[in-house]
Amino acid sequence: MERAVFARTLSRVPGPVTVVTTVDPTGRRSGFTATSFSSVSLRPPLVLVCLDKGASTCAAFTGAQRFLVNVLAHDQGGVAHRFAASGVDRFAAGDMERCELGLPGLPGASVRVACSLYSVVGAGDHDILIGRVMKTYVSDRTPLVYYDRSFVRPALDPIPGDRPTNALHLTGW
Ligand SMILES: Cc1cc2nc3c(=O)[nH]c(=O)nc-3n(C[C@H](O)[C@H](O)[C@H](O)COP(=O)(O)O)c2cc1C
């Protein structure tokens, strides 16, 4: 599989835009933008996010006890750009507060999912951070979506009669 074809194909799969954060025992905060967030298991409640093994934040996350997934709202594209930028202080804007489990979080996030680190699985050039969900926050804010290499706001236009019944692997969601 050619790398460009793989990238183009996956660019057409919409994904959530998240900023994943952690803090070490000395109070040093780390965070990165990620679209690779997904649910994994209902019992126990597990989620995952994939982190590039070469990222400057990789050691901080694979060695962390906890992390927080901030699912961004439609007006937080600037935060996503900032937490993807290299060589800058991503926390300098001061928009992060102590949230669930004392982790750095965005008050305006659409959803926050606070996890204890359950497992780290190496997969190619990424590490899969699997988190056990400990606490969540849900708002009614419209989420930001990454699609076709752009940030988009979902239309939230349900198709009548098209609500899945038993199609989801996590029944009850
Ligand atoms: C829209 C978007 C989605 C991203 N998704 C991921 C991801 O899922 N996993 C990941 O490791 N990096 C992802 N990145 C890249 C990281 O945010 C970050 O730029 C990268 O880790 C390089 O950071 P470094 O300077 O700390 O090494 C994404 C970047 C953008 C803009």
The ligand as an SDF file (V2000), in Angstrom:
LIG
                    3D

 31 33  0  0  0  0  0  0  0  0999 V2000
   -5.7900   17.2040   13.0270 C   0  0  0  0  0  0  0  0  0  0  0  0
   -4.5950   16.5420   13.6520 C   0  0  0  0  0  0  0  0  0  0  0  0
   -4.7030   15.2530   14.1680 C   0  0  0  0  0  0  0  0  0  0  0  0
   -3.6090   14.6110   14.7520 C   0  0  0  0  0  0  0  0  0  0  0  0
   -3.7810   13.3620   15.2580 N   0  0  0  0  0  0  0  0  0  0  0  0
   -2.7160   12.7430   15.8490 C   0  0  0  0  0  0  0  0  0  0  0  0
   -2.8640   11.4500   16.4370 C   0  0  0  0  0  0  0  0  0  0  0  0
   -3.9470   10.8720   16.4550 O   0  0  0  0  0  0  0  0  0  0  0  0
   -1.7700   10.8940   17.0110 N   0  0  0  0  0  0  0  0  0  0  0  0
   -0.5490   11.5050   17.0300 C   0  0  0  0  0  0  0  0  0  0  0  0
    0.4160   10.9470   17.5510 O   0  0  0  0  0  0  0  0  0  0  0  0
   -0.3900   12.7460   16.4890 N   0  0  0  0  0  0  0  0  0  0  0  0
   -1.4340   13.3800   15.9110 C   0  0  0  0  0  0  0  0  0  0  0  0
   -1.2780   14.6360   15.3880 N   0  0  0  0  0  0  0  0  0  0  0  0
    0.0430   15.2790   15.4980 C   0  0  0  0  0  0  0  0  0  0  0  0
    0.3080   15.8180   16.9140 C   0  0  0  0  0  0  0  0  0  0  0  0
   -0.7190   16.7020   17.3180 O   0  0  0  0  0  0  0  0  0  0  0  0
    1.6480   16.5870   16.9890 C   0  0  0  0  0  0  0  0  0  0  0  0
    1.7010   17.5360   15.9790 O   0  0  0  0  0  0  0  0  0  0  0  0
    2.8050   15.6300   16.8510 C   0  0  0  0  0  0  0  0  0  0  0  0
    2.7610   14.7690   17.9860 O   0  0  0  0  0  0  0  0  0  0  0  0
    4.1780   16.3200   16.7890 C   0  0  0  0  0  0  0  0  0  0  0  0
    4.4290   16.8880   18.0120 O   0  0  0  0  0  0  0  0  0  0  0  0
    5.8610   17.0810   18.6800 P   0  0  0  0  0  0  0  0  0  0  0  0
    6.3520   18.3880   18.1600 O   0  0  0  0  0  0  0  0  0  0  0  0
    5.4990   17.1170   20.1330 O   0  0  0  0  0  0  0  0  0  0  0  0
    6.7530   15.9200   18.3420 O   0  0  0  0  0  0  0  0  0  0  0  0
   -2.3620   15.2730   14.8150 C   0  0  0  0  0  0  0  0  0  0  0  0
   -2.2480   16.5910   14.3160 C   0  0  0  0  0  0  0  0  0  0  0  0
   -3.3500   17.2220   13.7500 C   0  0  0  0  0  0  0  0  0  0  0  0
   -3.2220   18.6230   13.2350 C   0  0  0  0  0  0  0  0  0  0  0  0
  1  2  1  0
  2  3  1  0
  2 30  2  0
  3  4  2  0
  4  5  1  0
  4 28  1  0
  5  6  2  0
  6  7  1  0
  6 13  1  0
  7  8  2  0
  7  9  1  0
  9 10  1  0
 10 11  2  0
 10 12  1  0
 12 13  2  0
 13 14  1  0
 14 15  1  0
 14 28  1  0
 15 16  1  0
 16 17  1  0
 16 18  1  0
 18 19  1  0
 18 20  1  0
 20 21  1  0
 20 22  1  0
 22 23  1  0
 23 24  1  0
 24 25  2  0
 24 26  1  0
 24 27  1  0
 28 29  2  0
 29 30  1  0
 30 31  1  0
M  END
$$$$
